């Protein structure tokens, strides 16, 4: 459990915790943003039994206030159907990225409107997610943000964490008219950049990480055998763009 300023974050493993998360998702994704018609469907009960999905719940003084999901080895062939347009000036090769990286999709991030000024909630959710992701030895995050959306985390993602915008697309799973920006984060590069800056965020994010994770991200751990390419690698390369978007 992670605590700071009465903020705690736990991995969601029970139906009671899922219902707390749904309270947050219905308040934000359904009623505030209108991105979904039914917030109950955002977090399926089946996710509780899946090893490739991790949900995290933030509470403040026992009140559920924030949610975050990480999807490991996401079906990136779905992204191919969205009709990616590369961001001008980027040199991003999807084929190479998919083959050499262990990718996790971070998203379904939500914080109740009345608690958004408490930045520790977002930091605590990111801390829990990053630790779990790195302990599973994943190397990169991929995420979508809505361009120009009022509460978009674009500046935080790019300026603070170091996400790199690589592509845009106009449609996705959520009902939002804004264009999507797909971004990628190299977790080792982010670790080294934040460590070099020496700020509070690095100290907070990494405070409870194991020495093994620190050594690996610092480049002190001997290189492990090259991992088997993710199962979705060939799928995304072979999947033609959908004519319907």
Buried (B, 14 or more C-beta within 10 A) or exposed (E): EBEBEEBBBBEBEEEEBBBBBBBBBBBBBBEEBEBBEEBBEBBEEEBBEEEEBBBBBBBBEEEBBBBBBBBBBBBBBBBBBBBBEBBEEEEBEBEEBBEBBBBBBBBBBBBBEEBBEBEBBBBBBBBBBBBBBBEBEBBBBBBBBBBEBEBBBBEBBBEBBBBBBBBBBEBBBBEBEBBBBBBBBBBBBBBBBBBEEEEEBBEBBBEEBEEEBBEBBEEEEEEEEEEEEBEBBBBBBEBEEEEEE
